[in-house]
Amino acid sequence: MQDFRNLRVWRSAHQVTLSVYRATGTFPPAEQFGLVSQLRRSVASIGANIAEGCGRASDADARRCLQIALGSACEALNHLILARDLGLLDEPAFAALERELSPVRRMLVRLIERLRGNA
């Protein structure tokens, strides 16, 4: 593959990670080791796994890392829904984060499919 920083999907994943870190900074202290930690880890894992995939020697290895990144994106969405439903995120904040995360999920699916075609 290429330098992960050149991939639009990584740049988008990095941006949503920054947004989630900012949004969770206002969560109550009681959630620091619960939902805040889970949400931050899942969203940070997206970019980390994209980067790892770019360092792999084969398309199959890269695809596996991208599939893990996609799983982390789905996990992050689940945590965002939970935060909204618990009243930790208001609807506009949730919607903004979901709008950032959705294209990342779509780009990952397309990239995985493209790598599958190379197999």
Helices and strands as residue ranges (DSSP letters): G 4-6, H 8-24, G 29-31, H 35-54, H 59-85, H 91-117
